[in-house]
Amino acid sequence: MSDKSESSAAGESGSSSRFRHLLPYLAAHKTALTLALMLSVLGAGASLVQPLLVNQVIGRVEAGQALGSLVVILAVLVVLSGVLGGLQTYILQRTGVAVVFAARRGLVRSILNLPIKEFDRRRTGDLVSRVGSDTTLLYGVLTQGLVDAAGGSLVFIGALTAMLIIDPVMLALTLSVVAISVVTVTVLSKRIRRASLEQQRRVGDLGAAVERVLSGIRTVRAANATEREIAKIDRQSRGAFEAGLEVARISAFIVPISGIAMQASFLIVLGVGGYRVASGTISLADLVAFILFLFMMIGPLSSVLGAITSVNQALGAITRIREVTTSPSETDDDVKIDLVSPSSTAAVSFEEVTFSYGDETTDDELSGQSHPSSPVLVGLSFEVQRGSRTAIVGPSGAGKSTVLALLERFYDPSSGVVRLNGTNVRDITRTSLRSQIGYVEQDAPVLAGTIGENLRLVADSATDDECRAVLASVNLDAVLGRSPMGLEASVGEDGVMLSGGERQRLAIARTLLNAPPILLLDESTSSLDSLNEVLLRDAIDAISAQRTLIVIAHRLSTVVDADQIIVLDGGRIVGVGTHSELLFTTPLYQRLAEHQLLA
Ligand SMILES: Nc1ncnc2c1ncn2[C@@H]1O[C@H](COP(=O)(O)OP(=O)(O)OP(=O)(O)O)[C@@H](O)[C@H]1O
């Protein structure tokens, strides 16, 4: 859906306005770029002097005079322009990689700060591709584009001035040919920009397709779907290939245009110039110098025309980069309070909270799409007393996880108020809100890295002893015995060394390191063996002793002794009470309990 916005963005703003967006990246390297430009001026000067010297050489040969130091100076100039060119290349490439580096840093910062709703609608692979592939294209602007154009235009202007002095008539003829080629290339360059934006978008689609398969590779293998998935990814690759071909086709028009312009100007100058030499209007030495200047002028012109592809690719890339960096990030601009001091006995309260995911995207100007959807939570009101243990139960899709998401302020309610210690969560900075709450997701993600790194995600200064202590508190200390590396032992990309129950307990241990007064636990739906189930129950018992606990329970056995159980159905509360109360008052709870052989 973001694709649509990209194309409209590309259509609306011109290349000059997008070029402006490159400036902050370039401004950071003013010194290096100025140096490169100065080297380019020197190089241009060294090149421009050469035809003048050749003119002198021819004049002296015609007059039968000795060449003397002229040849030496010519040789020195040739070497000098080579050295200057090498130095300039190094400075530019160095600046190019530094710009890519800066762009990647900025982009990663923006991506990680996007509101959670953005991750619902964006594809991870596409975001990864923006960081990896789009930023790389910025490199071309500097190394090939900008300074080639700057240095080239100096040589161009210098050569033009010399040609004007030598013979204005021949210059006018030459320029008319050049003008035709420049106009043609300018028209084509717009198409290049559009095509390369499309190409990058296709590369993003490809990244998303690969990411989708890799994240479910076991399911894909087990379903014997490898070949089908390869065929699907192949279609995305083909899309990128075809968009690349379009760029190649347009470039194929651009590149020969400069060649044709050179040949045509050369032939015209040769014909007209020969006639003017024969009629005595100009000398042979002047004609030779004019032709050398002509080549000198066309040279940069062709490299600038050639660089149009890379510059336009970069402008396409900057569109995709800015599409993320200009997206609003999760901000606390509207927030008034930094620290929450309890002003109520309720640790958490929901007051008439209604929420629909559609609201979050309806006014989404980037996608330009609206998703009017029915509310996921309707008029939800409940209180969780400090130090108590609350369970939320209900059928799949009832809205249980959404309750926790609102408490974490991943989303804000459409109406109603969510309070933490009596304060509206919208008035508390997210950092301080989240420091009060430990949150264990349903799928308990274990990040690639070591057990220690996984624990220290919430508290990077935690000591080894503290890490061991929290592992012990969730009955996970045995895991450390599995490898001589202990805390430094790695867990696989998806925590393959750990069972589902162990992953969940590792995630609980992680949040405990921060000793949050409130713990939200979205219990894993995956079935646990009886030993793991007992271990998880013990862990929950141990941690709930000192804090407020809200558990989304899929196993009623883990909640029978909760202080309060909230039964949700279709986003509404259909019952609140203890296990024994609900067995009498709430038919849905009765059914759930019977189903789980608890009644
Ligand atoms: N990010 C989202 N964007 C749009 N709709 C969503 C999103 N997350 C959940 N929903 C929808 O909201 C409803 C409630 O989802 P939620 O995950 O809160 O239910 P749940 O009771 O926790 O379910 P489960 O027990 O299966 O985890 C569902 O219909 C779901 O499809």
The ligand as a Gaussian input file, in Angstrom:
#p B3LYP/6-31G(d) Opt

LIG

0 1
 N       -2.475000      -5.218000      14.298000
 C       -3.740000      -5.473000      13.998000
 N       -4.334000      -4.833000      12.971000
 C       -5.622000      -5.080000      12.679000
 N       -6.410000      -5.949000      13.347000
 C       -5.869000      -6.606000      14.374000
 C       -4.503000      -6.407000      14.746000
 N       -4.241000      -7.207000      15.802000
 C       -5.392000      -7.874000      16.077000
 N       -6.360000      -7.525000      15.223000
 C       -7.748000      -8.013000      15.232000
 O       -8.318000      -7.638000      16.464000
 C       -9.110000      -8.690000      16.989000
 C       -8.640000      -9.023000      18.407000
 O       -7.302000      -9.489000      18.351000
 P       -6.477000      -9.887000      19.634000
 O       -5.160000     -10.336000      19.188000
 O       -6.557000      -8.792000      20.619000
 O       -7.338000     -11.125000      20.165000
 P       -6.947000     -12.207000      21.256000
 O       -8.176000     -12.363000      22.082000
 O       -5.702000     -11.837000      21.941000
 O       -6.750000     -13.494000      20.365000
 P       -5.785000     -14.764000      20.606000
 O       -6.303000     -15.482000      21.797000
 O       -5.997000     -15.585000      19.355000
 O       -4.413000     -14.242000      20.745000
 C       -8.978000      -9.853000      16.038000
 O      -10.134000      -9.874000      15.230000
 C       -7.787000      -9.533000      15.209000
 O       -7.959000     -10.001000      13.916000

